[in-house]
Amino acid sequence: MDVIERYGSKEMREIFSEENKRKLWRKIWVALAEAQGAGREELKILKKEAEKINITESLKVEKEIKHDLMAELKVFSKQCGEAGKKLHQGATSADVKDNAEIIMFKRAMKIIRKKLILLLKNFAKLIKKTENIECMGYTHLQPAEPTLMGYRFSFYAQDLLEDLKLMDALELKGKGIKGAVGTNALIPTKIEKKTLALLGLKTFEITTQTYPRKQDFEMIFVLSSIAQSLSKFAFDLRILQSYGEVYEVFEEKQVGSSAMPFKRNPILSERICSLSRLISSYLQVSWQNASLSALERTLDDSANRRYIPLVFLAVDECLELANKVVTKIKINKRKVKENLERYKIFYTLDALMFKLTEEGESRQKLHEKFREDSMKAWGMIEKGKTKEAEKIMEKELEKMAYPKLSEAQKKCKLIINKINRIPQ
């Protein structure tokens, strides 16, 4: 698949590679055999042959028997000779697959966490750099009142801090080695515990044939939440770039459009938004897997769960892109100031109403007066008649003053401090 080679880091792709998956299957088989009392010489052979993956042969067997795990077991067992007879005793496929998947997911989560923390650290630097830059705030995508660039970036960082909390609260557990319906009928709990100790894995007390698919839902919820935060940031940046205030990095020889040579499209942010949509779609799939797997297990979750690695690859890619955007972001201070000045005759009206109301005037009457004058002034601005617009608002302009954003600056520092206190 093009997406596997195109998106995600090499280290993430290696975790979910076909070779690594099969090595983990074999590691679990060996651990179970050891826990069940396989001899020293048998274990020596099993461990040695466990590293000799032959994907071509396994796929050949799978084509014939239509079962991927059994195909791998047959190839592995044949490689081990007499020692291979001790493999998979009392186990079911999910005893191997589910535990292998959780080992992969835990490793993948560590990569995601590392990159999320790096992004937060980069946001802290950006917030510090921009905490005093006043800019126009927009509600309904229309100019509203001033805010701070750093305050806006603090909002995105705050979302990511919440995602980190969710991630750290998630504890991924394997199925354990519990047999066909999870009852430990053929594999005593003491054997299961010994196997899991060799694998360094925790397990659920109770499972069916698989570990609870609710865990997939919780895991993908965390990944989807990260993607949602990144998508919000990336979407806002695309809007601000259209306003001319903020630009994502554009390389010297980068092509923006095959038709229009002048284009410098925010493709990194667009890619984050695009991949985030894909990630969020898996949340619904995992919900259905958790709730529609009947009784001890049905196989209607199996095929779509094979796509879970794509979720990790997509989140990994989004974090890589976001780190690049944040560290190389360009702020057009001239355009920021221009947009701020352009709407100055409007954005101070709220503060003026507040002041005059405190002096005894009716806020409702003031609001109606300012609304009428503002609509007339807007009409002038739309015609390019700025001076005429200012003339309409001249009485208000004489009294206008917008308060300092000192409280917003304090909150920028609070977010920076929270990021700096993140445990590694």
Summary of the structure (lengths in Angstrom):
residues: 424
radius of gyration: 29.4
end to end distance: 34.3
largest distance: 97.3
contacts: 1310
relative contact order: 0.11
helix: 69%
strand: 4%
